[in-house]
Amino acid sequence: MAIEQISRLSTGGATPKVGFVSLGCPKALVDSEQILTQLRAEGYDTAKSYDGADLVIVNTCGFIDAAVQESLDAIGEALSENGKVIVTGCLGAKKDASGNDIIMSVHPKVLAVTGPHALGEVMDAVHIHLPKPHEPFIDLVPAQGVKLTPKHFAYLKISEGCNHRCSFCIIPSMRGDLVSRPIADVMLEAENLFKAGVKELLVISQDTSAYGVDVKFRMGFWNGKPVKTHMTQLVEALGGLAKQYGAWVRLHYVYPYPHVDQIIPMMDGNVLPYLDVPLQHAHPAVLKRMKRPASGEKNIERIRAWREMCPDITIRSTFIAGFPGETEEEFEYLLDFLKEAEIDRLGCFAYSPVEGATANELENPVPEEVREDRRRRVMELQEGISKKRLQAKVGKTLRVLIDSLDSSGGVGRTSADAPEIDGVVYVKPPYEPNRKLKVGEFFDVTITAADAHDLWGEAN
Ligand code: SF4
């Protein structure tokens, strides 16, 4: 582009500014990143405060009641502080009992409402209420897009929606059936992220094991070679790419289907020995009431086999305590499973009836205090398991990715720790004065202490 053209573009009218509030899960975060990337591509600026913005977009979450309230409050605040508000995200797709749009009923002054994963609709609404700059600075968009996570890790969304119909979940009614992204697009995004300095890529979706089912595992092309739209081929290709950049790939939301066994031998350092497998329960009757995918799989045997193939594997899972109809016996079956499985990283939620979920119609709901008590019992059991498993790491030297620095050194994560949901390692800096801890870099750290959640160590 000639210099005259650049100056003509840059001296045009004031650049329209959009404020952005991003709520919800990592999948919503990826939607936010795509909207921000598109805004930047079209020449919009982002504003850091409500009064500096010409318009505000709020990306909402509608999963549980507390998230709905948080989203409605955020919309209210944006309306009173700015006045021009577009709403997107899961809450945008929710209706109240009489079939009315929840957001419009509470906040009728909102300019437009869309559901999740609606980049096109959001941009249409932005164009109506804040016309786009005459000529976009397309060259200002970094190839990796705009990221909301720190520069050294990023989420990579491989598909949208879900073909399952778990009875406690309303995501399919909000996000629709599974739609897998073309494998070439996913790989290109991964490559751009690595080129931009990302050292850890977190693969997310509603059901990572199902990647490609909707397109019958269609053949795609990456780097001139055929690659199937299939989880195993995707992980293999991502692992190869991560190796070139000395980076990590971490897998989330993996259901324990038999083909997952083929992933375990790929966990060689670049594909992390880490599987986030949301099991939710162990008792067959409860899993059946939950309508869980892969509920017929023998999970204990599968976990045992994974650990035999890869002794360092970290297994993360989430569970629900007090699901409708759960008897004390079924709950104790879950406790026995947890004692045997020794899940490394575990989250447990007391069942919370989500509006619109079919599980709310099941017989024999468990009283709230029993649900809470069962959640507490799971976490109490897990505390001991986690303590024991972390204690076994003391004395070992582990690779740690540094996330932040503080006055006593740095805080980082090993292969066993996904950001925000797992533990951390508090790292003392190396003794050599010219070797300093740096955010986004890997260090070998000798572990000196552990509690039930975190580790402490010294960088070598
Ligand atoms: S697998 Fe079940 S819980 Fe997960 S998104 Fe699909 S329906 Fe919801």
Boltz pocket constraint, residues with backbone or C-beta under 6 A from the ligand:
constraints:
  - pocket:
      binder: B
      contacts: [[A, 162], [A, 163], [A, 164], [A, 165], [A, 166], [A, 169], [A, 170], [A, 171], [A, 172], [A, 206], [A, 207], [A, 291], [A, 293]]
      max_distance: 6.0
